[in-house]
Amino acid sequence: MRCIAVDDETPALYLVEDNIKKVPFLELVKTCKNAFEAIQLLQQESVDLMFLDIEMPGINGVEFLQSLPSRPMVIFTTAYKKYALEGYDLDVIDYLLKPFTFDRFLIAVNKAFEYHNLRIKGQSSNEVQADCFFVHADYSLTKIAVNQIEYIESLKDYVKIYLAGEPRPVITNISMRTMEEKLPKERFIRIHRSYIISLERIVSIRKNVVLIGTKSFPISDHYRERLSKLIDPQKLV
């Protein structure tokens, strides 16, 4: 993966540069002392991963990242814990608190490498047909096995992914539209603005209600026709 490091502190840049050299799948393109240098570089070079400091003069790391119309994967490198929430909202891969060890650095870049490979695989098809995908949850990438998904519930700007055998859902900052795009259309269907369900997990369908396990879900008129096309109409009672 092609990387850049952005930090106004020279020792911090040296540390990241040295760590990158120890990882076979990382290639350092260049280091930058501020966001302005990074903007110019991103316009000229293809970059997969950016190590980004937050507290910098002029434009800080958060402002810089928010300004980018197209972003590489980002790992924040900062001495301040207070920006953790911003990192989560900006969908960064990881959040390294200075001073960090090489072991902790390696955990972060392995996450990025896994996500990078998944993204490449997804780009080879219009739909993600893999048996799993990754989402950001609890400040890390969480693997979701498609065949374990029972249903997905909308929660304002987040979704809850309910998995078979798991007592708690995975909560991630993804829209329902994005979830629809990730899931195989022949196996999952949106039946309501708040619910996507697994067709394989349906126990019964009665009028405007779908039953999965012991939980019932409403079918809105907007999505009923599509469900009827996927399910034998004679099974609707």
N, C-alpha and C positions, 0 to 999 in steps of 0.2 A: 504494500500500500504506500502511495506517495504522501508524504507528510510535510507539514510546516509547523514551526513553533513560533508563537507570538508572545513576547514578554519584554518589558522595559528594563528588566534586571539581567545583566550579563551572566552572573553566576547561575541563575535559574535556566537561562538558555543553554549554557554549557552542560548542565545536568541532564536536561531533556535530550540534547544532542547525543550525549554519551550513552544514555539509555537506549535511544533509537538504534545506535550502531550495534548494540548487543542483540537485537531482535532480527532474525533473518528475513521476516516478511515485511519489514519496514524500510522505506527509502526516504531519507531526508532530502527534500527539495531545497529548502532554504530556511534560515531563521530571520525573524523580523523583530524590530525594536518597538514597533507601535502598530496601531490599526491601519494607519495610512499606508505604510509599507505593505501590509498584508493585503489590502484592497488592490493595490497595483499588481501584486504577485498573483492573486487569484484571477485577475483578468488575463494574465499571460500564461499561466500554468494550470495543468490538470492536477487537482489535489483531492485525495480521498479522505484524509484525516488531518485535523488541525488541533494542536495543543495550544490552548488559549488562556493567557492570564486575564484577570478581571480588573484589578486596580492598576490602570495605566493612565498617563496624562493624556489630555485631549479627549479621545473617545475611549471609554472603558470597554472591557470585553463584552459585557452584556449588550450595551448600545451598538457595538460593532456587529455582533451576531444578529441582532434584531434588524439591522439595516441591510443584511444580505438577502437578495431575492432568491438566490440558489446557494445552499450551504453544503460544505463537506461535513462529514461526521466531526464532532467536536468533543474533546476531553478538556474540561476546565482544569487549570493548574493555578491554585490560589492559596493564599494564607488565611482567607476569611471564610468562615462557615456560613455567614449571613446570606450568601448568594445561592445557597443550595436549592431553595424553592424556584428561583429564576432559572437555574440549570434544568430543573425538572420540567418547567413550563416550556423551555426552549428545546426540549427533546435531545439534550446532550447525552453522549454515550456514558460518560462517567465524570466524577468530580474528585480530583486529587487535591488533598490538602497538603501544602508545603509545611515542613519538608517531608517528602514521601520517599519510601524505599523503592528499590528496583522491583521487589516482589509485588508491591502494590501497583506499580507502573505496569508490570506484566499482566496483572489481572485486568486492568483497564484496556490495554491494547488487544488482549485476547477477545474481549467483548466486541471491540471494534472489528476485529478480523472476522469473527463469526457473523456479525451483522453485515459486513461487507460482502462476504460470500453469499449470504442469503439474498441480498439485494441484487447481486449479479444473476443469481438463479432466477429471481423473480422477473428481471428485465428480459429474459429469454422467452417469456410468454405473456400474453395479455392478462392472464389470471394466475394467481398463485395456486398451483395445484399440488404443492408439496404437502407432506403429511404433518408438517409443523411450521410454525412461524414464531417470531419473537416480538414482544411488546415491552415498552418501558413500564415497569411497576416497581415501587419501593426503591427508586434510584438505581435500578439495575435492569438488564435485559432478561426477561422471563420467557422461557420456552413454552409455547402453547401447542399441545398435540391436538390436531384437528378432530380426530376420532373420539376425543374425550369431551368435546364441547357439547353441552346439553342445550344451553341457550345463552343469549347475550341481552343484557338489559341496559338501556340508555339512562345516563345519570347526568343531565345537563351537558357539560363539556367532556364528560368521561363516560366510559362504559364499564359494566361489570361482566366478566366472562365466567360463567358457571361451568365447572368441569366435573365430570363423573368421579365420585369417590373423594372429592375435595370438600372439606367443611366450609371453606370461605372462598368467595369469588376473587379472581384477579381483577384489580381495578387499574385502568390505564387511560391516559389522556389521548383517546382516539375517537373520531366521529363514527357514527353508525354507518355513514356512507363508505368510509374507509374500510370498516369491518366487512361490509358487503363485498367490496372489491377483493379483499383478502381470501374470502371463503369460496369453496367450490359451489357454483350456483345449482348444481344438480343435487347437492346434499344439504344446503341451508337455504332458508327463505325468511324474508322479513314479512311478518304478518301484522305488524303494528308499528307506529313511529317509535315505540319504545322497546320493541322486541324483535330479535332474530332467533329463530329456532332451528334445531337439527331435525331434518325430516326422519332420520333413523331413530330418533328418540321419542317420536310421537306415539302415545298410547292409544288415543282416540280423538276424533273430531266430532263435535256436536254443534250444529248451527254456527254460532259466532264464537266458539270457544275451542281451543286446542288443549289437550291434556298431555303433559310430560311428567312422568312419575305421578306424584300426587298434586302437582301444581298446575293450575289452569291459566291460560293466556288468551286475551281477547283477540279476535280477528277483525281488523277494521275493514270497512267496505272497499277502501282504496287498494288493499292487498289481497282481497278474497279471490278475485278472478285468477290471479297468478297461482295461488295455492290450489285452486280447482284444476288448473292445467297440469300441475305436478302430481296431484292425487286423483285417483279414480273417483269421479263424481258420485258413483254409486255408494262409495264409502261415507259420503257426507249424509248425516241423518238429522 
